[in-house]
């Protein structure tokens, strides 16, 4: 496993625990289709939440939130609708969240969770 992949897997684990603590039910992780991948799909009440996770070990490349480009935003919106249709939740409201996980040298990671990021 590449270091980058290990950091990403760590961030997704942290994000899953955070979302569950917020009362969300995790429906799936790393869902893929021809258009791309969704890191986490969760249910917040009746709302399907597509969650993009960005993990950073330092600040050299900016915040994880800054890493979500316009292209990625557009793709996530399309993926959210594709997931909803593929999973029989045709009328469910959909929201896209971003969770940025910033690893700390000591202690718990810093988590930034933006609900309805775009």
PyMOL commands that set and color helices and strands:
alter all, ss='L'
color gray80, all
select helices_A, chain A and resi 3-21+65-67+70-86
alter helices_A, ss='H'
color red, helices_A
select strands_A, chain A and resi 25-33+36-44+47-56+94-102+110-114
alter strands_A, ss='S'
color yellow, strands_A
deselect
rebuild
show_as cartoon
